[in-house]
Amino acid sequence: MSALAILLGLFAAIFFHEAAHFGAAKAFGMKVTEFFAGFGPRLWSFRRGETEYGIKLFVPLGGYVKITGMSPVEEIDPAEEHRTYRGSPFWQKSVVVLAGVAANFLLAFLVFYLVFTVVGVPENESRVGTIVETLDDGTPTPASMTELQPGDLIVAVDGNPVEFWGDLLGELRDKAGVELELDVVRDGASFTTILVPAERDGRGFVGIGIPDSVTRRYGLVEGIGETAGIYWDSIEASVRAVGSLLWPPNLLDLFGDAVEGNDPGTGRPVTVVGLVGESANIFDATGWAGILSLIAGLNIIVALFNVLPLFPLDGGHFAIAAYEKLRGKPVDVEKLVPLAVGVIMFFVSIFLLGLWFDIFGPGLDFG
């Protein structure tokens, strides 16, 4: 099920991206002749009105909407020039080419929001999982010298409320040698106990084992703030990852690793083959929250790649439209066809590189 969910999530990212282009073009009265998910041989299609809809063989490679007037070699009936992309105002062109990127960013936010408010995220309460009685040298641990027992819920440290494991660690981490009063709840009854963390590796150590995780669901309003936090963190991390991947020296190193059979580490490209292959491990580690968060991340990656100012990507079309607006005359897009072919071949090579690592390289690390 987790593998199928990833495949459906990737298809949804492509579908909503292209649907946004399609909807924007239709809204402005542009003529749309094709709306396909995938490239290559046609697997299935149907025609409704002036548009053919369908699926082509290589769905993981993306999809496209064919809008009259976007291709530099397309012959257009002068009577339909007013319905072409090239004959539309700059602001309409901008909306059409950037609508797909906006759709992916929006879908990523909504999926993260679904995780926080409906599915729930696995978190560890500030509860005692286990108690380590002694260290290797036989020294009693700080926790073993208190009244704490496995299952106790620690609700405050020196009057500072704690709810989850991260909160508790934050209160204990820098308190080596400090006498702390813990407010504890056991079987509905409250009591206090004194704990003095020991110093270990420069941090406070008490000898409490992490408890089993619980599923935490946020309220509809509270979930917005939590979603915004992980959303922006994911965008920042994705920007760094894409930038690092496309940096020429790093890319050359990756090709060298593929030729020499070296482990490329975590900075390598990953295809749907690799994600599907690791789907069971991801699900075992983080459940549906992890699978859906991965799908949200895929939408961010799709958006970031498409916003690059390289023709024929969405960002490239926008760059051309902006250039034409500034110059006041159209660009001879036909001269950019070799560039477009080069860009396509470049990204195909990255895809094949990722596929090579997915099939012959080491497993992925989502830890």
C-alpha positions as CSV (number, residue, x, y, z in Angstrom):
1,M,0.0,0.0,0.0
2,S,2.8,2.4,0.8
3,A,4.4,1.9,-2.6
4,L,1.1,2.5,-4.3
5,A,0.6,5.6,-2.3
6,I,3.9,7.0,-3.4
7,L,3.1,6.3,-7.1
8,L,-0.4,7.9,-6.7
9,G,1.2,10.8,-4.9
10,L,3.7,11.4,-7.8
11,F,0.9,11.1,-10.3
12,A,-1.2,13.6,-8.3
13,A,1.8,16.0,-8.3
14,I,2.0,15.8,-12.0
15,F,-1.7,15.9,-12.6
16,F,-2.4,19.0,-10.5
17,H,0.6,20.7,-11.9
18,E,-0.7,20.3,-15.5
19,A,-4.3,20.8,-14.5
20,A,-3.3,24.2,-13.1
21,H,-1.7,25.1,-16.5
22,F,-4.8,23.8,-18.2
23,G,-7.3,25.7,-16.0
24,A,-5.5,29.0,-16.3
25,A,-5.2,28.7,-20.1
26,K,-8.8,27.8,-20.5
27,A,-9.8,30.7,-18.1
28,F,-8.1,33.2,-20.4
29,G,-9.6,31.7,-23.5
30,M,-6.4,30.1,-24.9
31,K,-6.8,27.1,-27.1
32,V,-5.6,23.9,-25.4
33,T,-5.3,20.9,-27.8
34,E,-3.7,18.3,-25.5
35,F,-3.6,17.5,-21.8
36,F,-1.4,14.4,-21.0
37,A,0.3,12.9,-18.0
38,G,3.6,11.4,-19.1
39,F,5.7,11.4,-22.3
40,G,6.3,8.9,-25.1
41,P,3.8,6.5,-26.7
42,R,0.2,7.2,-26.0
43,L,-1.4,4.6,-23.7
44,W,-4.9,5.9,-23.4
45,S,-6.7,9.0,-24.5
46,F,-10.1,10.6,-25.4
47,R,-11.2,13.8,-27.0
48,R,-13.7,16.3,-25.6
49,G,-14.3,19.4,-27.6
50,E,-11.0,20.7,-28.9
51,T,-8.8,19.0,-26.3
52,E,-7.4,15.5,-26.2
53,Y,-6.9,14.1,-22.7
54,G,-4.8,11.0,-21.9
55,I,-1.8,9.2,-20.4
56,K,1.5,8.3,-22.0
57,L,4.0,5.6,-21.2
58,F,6.6,7.5,-19.1
59,V,4.4,9.1,-16.4
60,P,7.3,9.5,-13.9
61,L,9.0,11.9,-16.3
62,G,6.2,14.5,-16.0
63,G,3.4,15.6,-18.2
64,Y,2.3,18.5,-20.4
65,V,-0.5,20.7,-21.6
66,K,-0.3,21.8,-25.3
67,I,-1.4,25.4,-25.6
68,T,-1.6,26.8,-29.1
69,G,1.2,29.3,-29.7
70,M,3.8,28.0,-27.2
71,S,5.7,25.8,-29.8
72,P,8.1,27.8,-32.0
73,V,7.4,25.6,-35.0
74,E,3.6,25.5,-34.8
75,E,1.6,26.8,-37.7
76,I,-1.4,28.7,-36.6
77,D,-4.5,29.8,-38.4
78,P,-4.4,33.7,-38.3
79,A,-8.1,33.6,-37.4
80,E,-7.1,31.9,-34.1
81,E,-4.1,34.1,-33.3
82,H,-6.2,35.9,-30.5
83,R,-6.5,32.5,-28.7
84,T,-2.8,31.7,-28.7
85,Y,-0.4,31.9,-25.8
86,R,2.0,34.1,-27.7
87,G,-0.8,36.5,-28.5
88,S,-1.9,36.9,-24.9
89,P,-0.8,39.7,-22.5
90,F,2.3,39.3,-20.3
91,W,0.3,38.9,-17.1
92,Q,-1.8,36.1,-18.6
93,K,1.3,34.3,-19.9
94,S,2.8,34.6,-16.4
95,V,-0.2,33.2,-14.7
96,V,-0.5,30.3,-17.1
97,V,3.2,29.2,-16.9
98,L,3.5,29.6,-13.2
99,A,0.2,28.1,-12.2
100,G,1.7,24.6,-12.1
101,V,4.4,25.7,-9.7
102,A,1.8,27.4,-7.5
103,A,-0.4,24.3,-7.6
104,N,2.5,22.1,-6.4
105,F,3.4,24.4,-3.5
106,L,-0.2,24.6,-2.5
107,L,-0.7,20.9,-2.6
108,A,2.4,20.4,-0.5
109,F,1.1,22.7,2.2
110,L,-2.3,20.9,2.1
111,V,-0.7,17.5,2.5
112,F,1.4,18.6,5.4
113,Y,-1.7,20.1,7.0
114,L,-3.5,16.8,6.5
115,V,-0.7,15.0,8.3
116,F,-0.8,17.3,11.3
117,T,-4.6,17.6,11.7
118,V,-6.0,14.3,10.4
119,V,-3.4,11.5,10.2
120,G,-1.3,12.7,13.1
121,V,2.4,12.7,13.7
122,P,4.3,10.2,15.8
123,E,5.7,11.8,18.9
124,N,7.0,10.6,22.2
125,E,5.4,11.9,25.4
126,S,7.5,13.1,28.3
127,R,7.0,9.7,29.8
128,V,9.5,7.3,31.4
129,G,10.1,4.4,29.0
130,T,12.6,2.5,30.9
131,I,15.1,3.2,33.7
132,V,18.7,2.3,33.4
133,E,19.8,1.2,36.9
134,T,23.6,1.4,36.6
135,L,26.3,2.5,34.3
136,D,28.9,0.0,32.9
137,D,31.1,0.7,36.0
138,G,28.3,-0.1,38.4
139,T,27.5,3.6,39.2
140,P,23.8,4.2,39.9
141,T,22.2,6.4,37.4
142,P,20.4,9.6,38.6
143,A,17.0,8.2,37.6
144,S,17.5,5.1,39.6
145,M,18.0,7.2,42.8
146,T,14.5,8.8,42.4
147,E,11.0,7.6,42.8
148,L,10.5,7.4,39.0
149,Q,9.1,4.2,37.5
150,P,8.5,3.1,33.9
151,G,5.2,4.7,32.6
152,D,5.4,7.8,34.8
153,L,4.4,11.0,33.0
154,I,6.7,13.9,33.7
155,V,4.6,17.1,33.4
156,A,7.0,19.8,34.6
157,V,10.7,20.3,35.4
158,D,11.3,23.0,38.0
159,G,7.9,24.4,37.2
160,N,8.5,24.5,33.4
161,P,5.7,22.5,31.7
162,V,6.8,19.6,29.4
163,E,4.6,17.5,27.2
164,F,6.8,15.6,24.8
165,W,10.2,14.0,24.8
166,G,11.9,16.9,23.1
167,D,10.6,19.3,25.7
168,L,12.0,17.0,28.5
169,L,15.4,16.7,26.8
170,G,15.5,20.5,26.4
171,E,15.0,20.9,30.2
172,L,17.6,18.3,31.2
173,R,20.3,18.7,28.5
174,D,22.2,21.6,30.1
175,K,21.4,20.8,33.8
176,A,24.3,18.5,34.8
177,G,24.8,18.7,38.5
178,V,21.7,20.9,39.0
179,E,19.0,19.7,41.5
180,L,15.7,19.6,39.7
181,E,12.2,19.1,41.0
182,L,10.1,16.9,38.7
183,D,6.3,17.0,38.7
184,V,5.1,13.5,37.9
185,V,1.8,11.8,37.2
186,R,1.3,8.1,37.9
187,D,-2.0,6.4,37.5
188,G,-3.8,9.7,37.8
189,A,-2.0,10.7,41.0
190,S,0.5,13.5,41.2
191,F,3.8,13.7,43.1
192,T,7.2,15.3,43.0
193,T,10.7,13.9,43.1
194,I,14.2,15.3,43.0
195,L,16.6,14.5,40.1
196,V,20.2,15.6,39.7
197,P,21.4,14.9,36.1
198,A,25.0,13.6,35.8
199,E,27.4,14.9,33.2
200,R,28.0,12.7,30.2
201,D,29.6,13.7,27.0
202,G,29.1,17.4,27.9
203,R,25.4,17.0,28.6
204,G,23.0,16.1,31.3
205,F,22.4,12.4,31.7
206,V,19.7,10.8,33.8
207,G,19.3,7.2,32.6
208,I,15.7,7.4,31.3
209,G,14.8,5.4,28.2
210,I,12.6,6.8,25.5
211,P,9.0,5.7,25.6
212,D,6.9,4.3,22.8
213,S,5.6,7.0,20.4
214,V,2.0,8.2,20.4
215,T,0.1,9.8,17.6
216,R,-0.5,13.5,18.1
217,R,-3.2,15.4,16.1
218,Y,-3.3,19.2,16.1
219,G,-6.4,21.3,16.0
220,L,-7.5,23.0,12.7
221,V,-6.1,26.3,13.8
222,E,-3.1,25.1,15.7
223,G,-2.3,22.8,12.7
224,I,-1.8,25.8,10.4
225,G,1.2,27.1,12.5
226,E,2.7,23.6,12.7
227,T,2.3,23.1,9.0
228,A,3.8,26.4,8.2
229,G,6.9,25.5,10.2
230,I,7.6,22.2,8.5
231,Y,6.5,23.6,5.1
232,W,9.2,26.4,5.1
233,D,11.8,24.0,6.6
234,S,11.1,21.6,3.7
235,I,11.3,24.3,1.1
236,E,14.6,25.5,2.5
237,A,16.0,22.0,2.7
238,S,14.8,21.3,-0.9
239,V,16.3,24.5,-2.3
240,R,19.7,23.5,-0.7
241,A,19.4,19.9,-2.1
242,V,18.5,21.0,-5.6
243,G,21.2,23.6,-5.6
244,S,23.8,21.1,-4.4
245,L,22.7,18.5,-6.9
246,L,22.9,20.9,-9.9
247,W,26.2,22.4,-8.8
248,P,28.6,21.3,-11.6
249,P,31.4,20.0,-9.4
250,N,29.0,17.9,-7.3
251,L,27.3,16.6,-10.4
252,L,30.6,15.5,-11.9
253,D,31.4,13.8,-8.6
254,L,28.1,11.9,-8.8
255,F,28.9,10.7,-12.3
256,G,32.3,9.7,-11.1
257,D,30.8,7.7,-8.2
258,A,28.5,5.9,-10.7
259,V,31.4,4.9,-12.9
260,E,33.7,3.8,-10.1
261,G,30.9,2.2,-8.0
262,N,31.3,4.5,-5.0
263,D,28.7,5.3,-2.5
264,P,27.5,8.8,-3.4
265,G,26.0,9.5,0.0
266,T,22.7,11.4,0.6
267,G,23.2,14.1,-2.1
268,R,22.4,11.8,-5.0
269,P,19.3,12.1,-7.2
270,V,16.5,9.7,-6.3
271,T,13.8,8.4,-8.7
272,V,10.4,6.9,-8.1
273,V,12.1,3.5,-8.3
274,G,14.2,4.2,-5.3
275,L,11.3,5.7,-3.3
276,V,9.0,2.7,-4.1
277,G,11.8,0.3,-3.1
278,E,12.2,2.0,0.3
279,S,8.4,2.7,0.8
280,A,8.0,-0.2,3.3
281,N,11.0,1.0,5.4
282,I,9.6,4.5,5.4
283,F,6.2,3.3,6.5
284,D,7.7,1.0,9.2
285,A,9.6,4.0,10.6
286,T,7.1,6.8,10.4
287,G,3.7,5.3,9.2
288,W,1.4,7.2,7.0
289,A,2.7,10.5,8.3
290,G,6.1,9.7,6.7
291,I,4.6,8.6,3.4
292,L,2.4,11.6,3.1
293,S,5.2,14.0,4.1
294,L,7.3,12.4,1.4
295,I,4.6,13.1,-1.1
296,A,4.4,16.7,0.1
297,G,8.2,16.9,-0.4
298,L,7.9,15.5,-3.9
299,N,5.5,18.4,-4.8
300,I,8.0,20.9,-3.5
301,I,10.8,19.3,-5.6
302,V,8.6,19.3,-8.7
303,A,7.8,23.0,-8.2
304,L,11.5,23.9,-7.6
305,F,12.7,22.2,-10.7
306,N,10.0,23.7,-12.9
307,V,10.6,27.2,-11.6
308,L,14.2,27.1,-12.9
309,P,14.6,29.8,-15.6
310,L,15.6,27.2,-18.3
311,F,13.6,26.7,-21.5
312,P,11.4,24.7,-21.9
313,L,10.6,24.5,-18.1
314,D,7.9,26.7,-16.7
315,G,10.5,29.1,-15.4
316,G,12.1,29.3,-18.8
317,H,8.8,30.3,-20.4
318,F,8.3,33.0,-17.8
319,A,11.8,34.3,-18.4
320,I,11.1,34.6,-22.1
321,A,7.8,36.3,-21.5
322,A,9.5,38.8,-19.1
323,Y,12.3,39.4,-21.6
324,E,9.8,40.1,-24.3
325,K,7.9,42.5,-22.0
326,L,11.1,44.4,-21.2
327,R,12.3,44.5,-24.9
328,G,8.9,45.3,-26.3
329,K,9.3,42.7,-29.1
330,P,9.0,38.9,-29.4
331,V,11.9,36.5,-29.0
332,D,12.6,34.1,-31.8
333,V,11.9,31.1,-29.8
334,E,12.8,28.8,-32.7
335,K,16.4,29.7,-32.1
336,L,16.0,28.3,-28.5
337,V,15.1,24.8,-29.7
338,P,18.7,23.5,-29.4
339,L,18.8,24.9,-25.9
340,A,15.6,23.2,-25.0
341,V,16.9,19.9,-26.3
342,G,20.0,20.3,-24.3
343,V,18.0,21.1,-21.1
344,I,15.8,18.1,-21.7
345,M,18.8,15.8,-22.2
346,F,20.5,17.2,-19.1
347,F,17.6,16.4,-16.9
348,V,17.1,13.0,-18.6
349,S,20.8,12.2,-17.7
350,I,20.2,13.2,-14.1
351,F,17.1,10.9,-14.0
352,L,19.1,8.0,-15.5
353,L,21.9,8.7,-13.0
354,G,19.4,8.5,-10.1
355,L,17.9,5.3,-11.7
356,W,21.4,3.8,-11.8
357,F,22.0,4.5,-8.1
358,D,18.4,3.3,-7.2
359,I,19.0,-0.1,-8.9
360,F,22.8,-0.7,-8.4
361,G,23.7,1.6,-5.5
362,P,23.3,1.4,-1.7
363,G,19.9,1.8,-0.1
364,L,18.4,5.1,0.8
365,D,18.8,6.6,4.2
366,F,15.8,8.4,5.7
367,G,17.0,8.3,9.2
